[in-house]
């Protein structure tokens, strides 16, 4: 899996470099409500907008998964507690079995002679 991630990363990096080399024209970018205009290469505009979109999408996905992550942590704590209880019960059961086995191995108690 790590190998596929590395290959995909290399391919994406090569595509970004090829795009940047091919789109070096200068464009003027205006931010509508503001009076500013920024002059920058086209590849910076496109790759910057894509990066900002990617980060915003990742943030939305992370935020929407918070309930699932909290439930998973809660379930993990509950599983840990239940496993501890199971271990205690199994230890008690083994101790009972040992006591029962030892009770069967003890010699019978002799009956007392009748009282006079």
OpenMM code with the backbone's topology and positions (N, CA, C; nanometers):
from openmm import Vec3, app, unit

residues = "UNK UNK UNK UNK UNK UNK UNK UNK UNK UNK UNK UNK UNK UNK UNK UNK UNK UNK UNK UNK UNK UNK UNK UNK UNK UNK UNK UNK UNK UNK UNK UNK UNK UNK UNK UNK UNK UNK UNK UNK UNK UNK UNK UNK UNK UNK UNK UNK UNK UNK UNK UNK UNK UNK UNK UNK UNK UNK UNK UNK UNK UNK UNK UNK UNK UNK UNK UNK UNK UNK UNK UNK UNK UNK UNK UNK UNK UNK UNK UNK UNK UNK UNK UNK UNK UNK UNK UNK UNK UNK UNK UNK UNK UNK UNK UNK UNK UNK UNK UNK UNK UNK UNK UNK UNK UNK UNK UNK UNK UNK UNK UNK UNK UNK UNK UNK".split()
positions = [
    Vec3(0.0821, -0.1180, 0.0000),
    Vec3(0.0000, 0.0000, 0.0000),
    Vec3(0.0873, 0.1255, 0.0000),
    Vec3(0.1951, 0.1223, 0.0767),
    Vec3(0.2865, 0.2357, 0.0829),
    Vec3(0.3497, 0.2596, -0.0544),
    Vec3(0.3755, 0.1519, -0.1247),
    Vec3(0.4338, 0.1608, -0.2586),
    Vec3(0.3391, 0.2327, -0.3539),
    Vec3(0.2099, 0.1979, -0.3502),
    Vec3(0.1119, 0.2625, -0.4366),
    Vec3(0.0986, 0.4109, -0.4033),
    Vec3(0.1037, 0.4438, -0.2763),
    Vec3(0.0976, 0.5842, -0.2340),
    Vec3(0.2166, 0.6614, -0.2898),
    Vec3(0.3344, 0.6032, -0.2841),
    Vec3(0.4549, 0.6680, -0.3358),
    Vec3(0.4453, 0.6884, -0.4863),
    Vec3(0.4007, 0.5876, -0.5575),
    Vec3(0.3858, 0.5975, -0.7033),
    Vec3(0.2848, 0.7061, -0.7390),
    Vec3(0.1697, 0.7077, -0.6714),
    Vec3(0.0666, 0.8090, -0.6993),
    Vec3(0.1190, 0.9492, -0.6678),
    Vec3(0.1937, 0.9647, -0.5619),
    Vec3(0.2501, 1.0952, -0.5258),
    Vec3(0.3490, 1.1438, -0.6312),
    Vec3(0.4321, 1.0548, -0.6796),
    Vec3(0.5296, 1.0913, -0.7825),
    Vec3(0.4587, 1.1336, -0.9107),
    Vec3(0.3556, 1.0591, -0.9491),
    Vec3(0.2805, 1.0920, -1.0706),
    Vec3(0.2133, 1.2282, -1.0569),
    Vec3(0.1500, 1.2535, -0.9424),
    Vec3(0.0852, 1.3831, -0.9213),
    Vec3(0.1860, 1.4973, -0.9206),
    Vec3(0.3012, 1.4764, -0.8607),
    Vec3(0.4045, 1.5799, -0.8591),
    Vec3(0.4544, 1.6087, -1.0007),
    Vec3(0.4746, 1.5057, -1.0807),
    Vec3(0.5181, 1.5255, -1.2189),
    Vec3(0.4129, 1.5993, -1.3005),
    Vec3(0.2859, 1.5661, -1.2798),
    Vec3(0.1785, 1.6371, -1.3501),
    Vec3(0.1741, 1.7840, -1.3084),
    Vec3(0.1934, 1.8123, -1.1798),
    Vec3(0.1927, 1.9513, -1.1327),
    Vec3(0.3099, 2.0283, -1.1918),
    Vec3(0.4265, 1.9669, -1.1992),
    Vec3(0.5434, 2.0334, -1.2572),
    Vec3(0.5210, 2.0581, -1.4061),
    Vec3(0.4689, 1.9591, -1.4779),
    Vec3(0.4418, 1.9765, -1.6210),
    Vec3(0.3394, 2.0877, -1.6431),
    Vec3(0.2381, 2.0924, -1.5595),
    Vec3(0.1361, 2.1982, -1.5694),
    Vec3(0.1989, 2.3348, -1.5436),
    Vec3(0.2847, 2.3437, -1.4426),
    Vec3(0.3479, 2.4711, -1.4089),
    Vec3(0.4404, 2.5185, -1.5203),
    Vec3(0.5146, 2.4283, -1.5805),
    Vec3(0.6062, 2.4665, -1.6876),
    Vec3(0.5277, 2.5144, -1.8095),
    Vec3(0.4162, 2.4521, -1.8361),
    Vec3(0.3377, 2.4829, -1.9556),
    Vec3(0.2508, 2.6080, -1.9393),
    Vec3(0.2205, 2.6493, -1.8165),
    Vec3(0.1284, 2.7612, -1.7932),
    Vec3(0.1954, 2.8716, -1.7119),
    Vec3(0.2989, 2.9312, -1.7698),
    Vec3(0.3715, 3.0361, -1.6988),
    Vec3(0.3230, 3.1756, -1.7340),
    Vec3(0.2190, 3.1869, -1.8120),
    Vec3(0.1691, 3.3188, -1.8496),
    Vec3(0.1245, 3.3948, -1.7252),
    Vec3(0.1395, 3.5251, -1.7304),
    Vec3(0.1020, 3.6093, -1.6167),
    Vec3(-0.0431, 3.6505, -1.6336),
    Vec3(-0.1199, 3.6389, -1.5266),
    Vec3(-0.2606, 3.6802, -1.5273),
    Vec3(-0.2832, 3.7769, -1.4119),
    Vec3(-0.3860, 3.8569, -1.4256),
    Vec3(-0.4226, 3.9516, -1.3212),
    Vec3(-0.5446, 3.8954, -1.2502),
    Vec3(-0.5340, 3.8797, -1.1194),
    Vec3(-0.6422, 3.8222, -1.0396),
    Vec3(-0.6979, 3.9317, -0.9497),
    Vec3(-0.8294, 3.9524, -0.9617),
    Vec3(-0.8939, 4.0528, -0.8783),
    Vec3(-0.9817, 3.9853, -0.7739),
    Vec3(-0.9865, 4.0446, -0.6583),
    Vec3(-1.0709, 3.9932, -0.5501),
    Vec3(-1.1888, 4.0881, -0.5390),
    Vec3(-1.3029, 4.0488, -0.5880),
    Vec3(-1.4176, 4.1327, -0.6180),
    Vec3(-1.4513, 4.2413, -0.5161),
    Vec3(-1.4796, 4.2092, -0.3905),
    Vec3(-1.5211, 4.3216, -0.3063),
    Vec3(-1.4057, 4.4153, -0.2728),
    Vec3(-1.2856, 4.3679, -0.2886),
    Vec3(-1.1681, 4.4486, -0.2550),
    Vec3(-1.1128, 4.5156, -0.3805),
    Vec3(-1.0480, 4.6282, -0.3660),
    Vec3(-0.9973, 4.6989, -0.4832),
    Vec3(-0.8623, 4.6461, -0.5328),
    Vec3(-0.8121, 4.5374, -0.4783),
    Vec3(-0.6794, 4.4891, -0.5124),
    Vec3(-0.6815, 4.4010, -0.6363),
    Vec3(-0.5722, 4.4066, -0.7064),
    Vec3(-0.5489, 4.3166, -0.8185),
    Vec3(-0.4082, 4.2607, -0.8003),
    Vec3(-0.3963, 4.1305, -0.8161),
    Vec3(-0.2670, 4.0647, -0.7992),
    Vec3(-0.2261, 4.0058, -0.9337),
    Vec3(-0.1031, 4.0279, -0.9718),
    Vec3(-0.0494, 3.9715, -1.0958),
    Vec3(0.0405, 3.8543, -1.0576),
    Vec3(0.0071, 3.7380, -1.1119),
    Vec3(0.0849, 3.6162, -1.0808),
    Vec3(0.0741, 3.5186, -1.1960),
    Vec3(0.1628, 3.4207, -1.1988),
    Vec3(0.1560, 3.3195, -1.3057),
    Vec3(0.0273, 3.2370, -1.2947),
    Vec3(-0.0210, 3.1935, -1.4106),
    Vec3(-0.1462, 3.1181, -1.4157),
    Vec3(-0.1386, 2.9892, -1.3349),
    Vec3(-0.0246, 2.9193, -1.3393),
    Vec3(-0.0160, 2.7926, -1.2659),
    Vec3(-0.0309, 2.8136, -1.1158),
    Vec3(0.0165, 2.9278, -1.0626),
    Vec3(-0.0022, 2.9547, -0.9198),
    Vec3(-0.1492, 2.9751, -0.8866),
    Vec3(-0.2211, 3.0414, -0.9738),
    Vec3(-0.3637, 3.0636, -0.9511),
    Vec3(-0.4373, 2.9296, -0.9488),
    Vec3(-0.4122, 2.8461, -1.0488),
    Vec3(-0.4848, 2.7188, -1.0600),
    Vec3(-0.4444, 2.6230, -0.9482),
    Vec3(-0.3145, 2.6050, -0.9279),
    Vec3(-0.2699, 2.5111, -0.8241),
    Vec3(-0.3041, 2.5634, -0.6847),
    Vec3(-0.2968, 2.6945, -0.6645),
    Vec3(-0.3346, 2.7520, -0.5348),
    Vec3(-0.4824, 2.7320, -0.5055),
    Vec3(-0.5665, 2.7573, -0.6063),
    Vec3(-0.7108, 2.7372, -0.5875),
    Vec3(-0.7414, 2.5891, -0.5598),
    Vec3(-0.6731, 2.4997, -0.6328),
    Vec3(-0.6931, 2.3564, -0.6088),
    Vec3(-0.6489, 2.3149, -0.4692),
    Vec3(-0.5371, 2.3697, -0.4240),
    Vec3(-0.4871, 2.3369, -0.2896),
    Vec3(-0.5816, 2.3876, -0.1811),
    Vec3(-0.6299, 2.5099, -0.1992),
    Vec3(-0.7244, 2.5642, -0.1009),
    Vec3(-0.8520, 2.4806, -0.0987),
    Vec3(-0.9006, 2.4409, -0.2152),
    Vec3(-1.0193, 2.3552, -0.2219),
    Vec3(-0.9969, 2.2209, -0.1559),
    Vec3(-0.8785, 2.1641, -0.1790),
    Vec3(-0.8446, 2.0349, -0.1180),
    Vec3(-0.8424, 2.0459, 0.0343),
    Vec3(-0.7804, 2.1520, 0.0859),
    Vec3(-0.7734, 2.1717, 0.2307),
    Vec3(-0.9107, 2.1954, 0.2912),
    Vec3(-0.9933, 2.2746, 0.2232),
    Vec3(-1.1292, 2.2987, 0.2735),
    Vec3(-1.2114, 2.1693, 0.2737),
    Vec3(-1.1985, 2.0905, 0.1688),
    Vec3(-1.2696, 1.9617, 0.1636),
    Vec3(-1.2231, 1.8667, 0.2727),
    Vec3(-1.0919, 1.8647, 0.2973),
    Vec3(-1.0390, 1.7806, 0.4054),
    Vec3(-1.0890, 1.8250, 0.5413),
    Vec3(-1.0972, 1.9562, 0.5606),
    Vec3(-1.1478, 2.0086, 0.6873),
    Vec3(-1.2942, 1.9723, 0.7078),
    Vec3(-1.3741, 1.9837, 0.6029),
    Vec3(-1.5158, 1.9467, 0.6123),
    Vec3(-1.5306, 1.7973, 0.6412),
    Vec3(-1.4522, 1.7140, 0.5740),
    Vec3(-1.4587, 1.5690, 0.5979),
    Vec3(-1.4163, 1.5350, 0.7400),
    Vec3(-1.3112, 1.6000, 0.7884),
    Vec3(-1.2656, 1.5750, 0.9255),
    Vec3(-1.3726, 1.6175, 1.0251),
    Vec3(-1.4324, 1.7333, 1.0031),
    Vec3(-1.5345, 1.7845, 1.0949),
    Vec3(-1.6585, 1.6948, 1.0941),
    Vec3(-1.6969, 1.6446, 0.9778),
    Vec3(-1.8174, 1.5612, 0.9707),
    Vec3(-1.7949, 1.4234, 1.0335),
    Vec3(-1.6715, 1.3803, 1.0476),
    Vec3(-1.6440, 1.2499, 1.1070),
    Vec3(-1.6212, 1.2536, 1.2563),
    Vec3(-1.6403, 1.3681, 1.3195),
    Vec3(-1.6093, 1.3799, 1.4628),
    Vec3(-1.6991, 1.2922, 1.5474),
    Vec3(-1.8267, 1.2797, 1.5123),
    Vec3(-1.9173, 1.1950, 1.5921),
    Vec3(-1.8772, 1.0481, 1.5828),
    Vec3(-1.8408, 1.0049, 1.4633),
    Vec3(-1.7986, 0.8655, 1.4448),
    Vec3(-1.6706, 0.8374, 1.5227),
    Vec3(-1.5761, 0.9314, 1.5222),
    Vec3(-1.4515, 0.9115, 1.5975),
    Vec3(-1.4788, 0.9077, 1.7473),
    Vec3(-1.5706, 0.9939, 1.7954),
    Vec3(-1.6048, 0.9934, 1.9383),
    Vec3(-1.6714, 0.8616, 1.9764),
    Vec3(-1.7614, 0.8131, 1.8913),
    Vec3(-1.8272, 0.6848, 1.9188),
    Vec3(-1.7253, 0.5713, 1.9192),
    Vec3(-1.6307, 0.5747, 1.8284),
    Vec3(-1.5273, 0.4702, 1.8240),
    Vec3(-1.4423, 0.4725, 1.9500),
    Vec3(-1.4064, 0.5917, 1.9974),
    Vec3(-1.3285, 0.5998, 2.1229),
    Vec3(-1.4105, 0.5473, 2.2405),
    Vec3(-1.5390, 0.5832, 2.2441),
    Vec3(-1.6259, 0.5360, 2.3523),
    Vec3(-1.6371, 0.3834, 2.3500),
    Vec3(-1.6553, 0.3291, 2.2304),
    Vec3(-1.6658, 0.1822, 2.2186),
    Vec3(-1.5343, 0.1140, 2.2562),
    Vec3(-1.4238, 0.1743, 2.2210),
    Vec3(-1.2936, 0.1157, 2.2562),
    Vec3(-1.2762, 0.1123, 2.4079),
    Vec3(-1.3157, 0.2203, 2.4757),
    Vec3(-1.3073, 0.2201, 2.6231),
    Vec3(-1.3991, 0.1129, 2.6817),
    Vec3(-1.5191, 0.1009, 2.6270),
    Vec3(-1.6134, 0.0007, 2.6768),
    Vec3(-1.5597, -0.1408, 2.6536),
    Vec3(-1.5010, -0.1635, 2.5382),
    Vec3(-1.4432, -0.2959, 2.5088),
    Vec3(-1.3316, -0.3272, 2.6059),
    Vec3(-1.2476, -0.2290, 2.6362),
    Vec3(-1.1382, -0.2507, 2.7316),
    Vec3(-1.1933, -0.2875, 2.8687),
    Vec3(-1.2975, -0.2174, 2.9126),
    Vec3(-1.3579, -0.2471, 3.0433),
    Vec3(-1.4196, -0.3873, 3.0436),
    Vec3(-1.4901, -0.4222, 2.9359),
    Vec3(-1.5535, -0.5540, 2.9293),
    Vec3(-1.4493, -0.6657, 2.9234),
    Vec3(-1.3395, -0.6430, 2.8531),
    Vec3(-1.2334, -0.7442, 2.8495),
    Vec3(-1.1723, -0.7640, 2.9873),
    Vec3(-1.1599, -0.6560, 3.0643),
    Vec3(-1.1082, -0.6689, 3.2010),
    Vec3(-1.2056, -0.7500, 3.2865),
    Vec3(-1.3356, -0.7229, 3.2714),
    Vec3(-1.4359, -0.7998, 3.3466),
    Vec3(-1.4317, -0.9473, 3.3083),
    Vec3(-1.4159, -0.9746, 3.1792),
    Vec3(-1.4078, -1.1139, 3.1328),
    Vec3(-1.2869, -1.1822, 3.1949),
    Vec3(-1.1746, -1.1136, 3.2005),
    Vec3(-1.0543, -1.1722, 3.2592),
    Vec3(-1.0761, -1.2040, 3.4064),
    Vec3(-1.1427, -1.1142, 3.4795),
    Vec3(-1.1701, -1.1389, 3.6212),
    Vec3(-1.2623, -1.2593, 3.6368),
    Vec3(-1.3681, -1.2649, 3.5558),
    Vec3(-1.4624, -1.3769, 3.5655),
    Vec3(-1.3953, -1.5093, 3.5285),
    Vec3(-1.3099, -1.5077, 3.4277),
    Vec3(-1.2401, -1.6306, 3.3910),
    Vec3(-1.1452, -1.6750, 3.5021),
    Vec3(-1.0800, -1.5807, 3.5670),
    Vec3(-0.9909, -1.6163, 3.6781),
    Vec3(-1.0708, -1.6761, 3.7935),
    Vec3(-1.1868, -1.6160, 3.8219),
    Vec3(-1.2726, -1.6709, 3.9279),
    Vec3(-1.3200, -1.8108, 3.8918),
    Vec3(-1.3561, -1.8321, 3.7664),
    Vec3(-1.4048, -1.9636, 3.7229),
    Vec3(-1.2935, -2.0675, 3.7350),
    Vec3(-1.1707, -2.0287, 3.6957),
    Vec3(-1.0590, -2.1226, 3.7085),
    Vec3(-1.0330, -2.1556, 3.8553),
    Vec3(-1.0407, -2.0555, 3.9427),
    Vec3(-1.0191, -2.0783, 4.0855),
    Vec3(-1.1255, -2.1714, 4.1410),
    Vec3(-1.2512, -2.1534, 4.0973),
    Vec3(-1.3593, -2.2437, 4.1420),
    Vec3(-1.3335, -2.3856, 4.0958),
    Vec3(-1.2872, -2.4002, 3.9717),
    Vec3(-1.2600, -2.5343, 3.9189),
    Vec3(-1.1469, -2.5996, 3.9969),
    Vec3(-1.0458, -2.5230, 4.0314),
    Vec3(-0.9341, -2.5785, 4.1094),
    Vec3(-0.9836, -2.6207, 4.2472),
    Vec3(-1.0661, -2.5355, 4.3099),
    Vec3(-1.1200, -2.5716, 4.4425),
    Vec3(-1.2065, -2.6964, 4.4346),
    Vec3(-1.2866, -2.7080, 4.3299),
    Vec3(-1.3724, -2.8259, 4.3150),
    Vec3(-1.2876, -2.9507, 4.2952),
    Vec3(-1.1811, -2.9398, 4.2161),
    Vec3(-1.0930, -3.0544, 4.1948),
    Vec3(-1.0234, -3.0934, 4.3251),
    Vec3(-0.9813, -2.9958, 4.4012),
    Vec3(-0.9138, -3.0249, 4.5269),
    Vec3(-1.0099, -3.0857, 4.6283),
    Vec3(-1.1362, -3.0454, 4.6235),
    Vec3(-1.2345, -3.1026, 4.7162),
    Vec3(-1.2558, -3.2503, 4.6869),
    Vec3(-1.2497, -3.2897, 4.5627),
    Vec3(-1.2668, -3.4300, 4.5274),
    Vec3(-1.1445, -3.5124, 4.5643),
    Vec3(-1.0288, -3.4508, 4.5751),
    Vec3(-0.9073, -3.5237, 4.6080),
    Vec3(-0.8871, -3.5397, 4.7579),
    Vec3(-0.9587, -3.4642, 4.8391),
    Vec3(-0.9420, -3.4754, 4.9844),
    Vec3(-0.9992, -3.6083, 5.0327),
    Vec3(-0.9340, -3.6658, 5.1303),
    Vec3(-0.9909, -3.7911, 5.1857),
    Vec3(-1.1196, -3.7593, 5.2609),
    Vec3(-1.2116, -3.8517, 5.2596),
    Vec3(-1.3385, -3.8251, 5.3307),
    Vec3(-1.3117, -3.8108, 5.4799),
    Vec3(-1.3909, -3.7265, 5.5410),
    Vec3(-1.3781, -3.7042, 5.6851),
    Vec3(-1.4382, -3.8267, 5.7554),
    Vec3(-1.3597, -3.8910, 5.8485),
    Vec3(-1.4168, -4.0097, 5.9156),
    Vec3(-1.5335, -3.9710, 6.0035),
    Vec3(-1.6274, -4.0607, 6.0095),
    Vec3(-1.7455, -4.0354, 6.0936),
    Vec3(-1.7062, -4.0463, 6.2397),
    Vec3(-1.7633, -3.9646, 6.3198),
    Vec3(-1.7349, -3.9656, 6.4639),
    Vec3(-1.8088, -4.0840, 6.5279),
    Vec3(-1.7460, -4.1435, 6.6294),
    Vec3(-1.8177, -4.2518, 6.6974),
    Vec3(-1.9408, -4.1941, 6.7710),
    Vec3(-2.0410, -4.2743, 6.7892),
    Vec3(-2.1607, -4.2237, 6.8558),
    Vec3(-2.1276, -4.1794, 6.9989),
    Vec3(-2.1920, -4.0769, 7.0383),
    Vec3(-2.1703, -4.0224, 7.1729),
    Vec3(-2.2312, -4.1155, 7.2753),
    Vec3(-2.1697, -4.1349, 7.3973),
    Vec3(-2.2204, -4.2225, 7.5013),
    Vec3(-2.2871, -4.1497, 7.6068),
] * unit.nanometer
topology = app.Topology()
chain = topology.addChain("A")
for resn in residues:
    res = topology.addResidue(resn, chain)
    for name in ("N", "CA", "C"):
        topology.addAtom(name, app.Element.getBySymbol(name[0]), res)
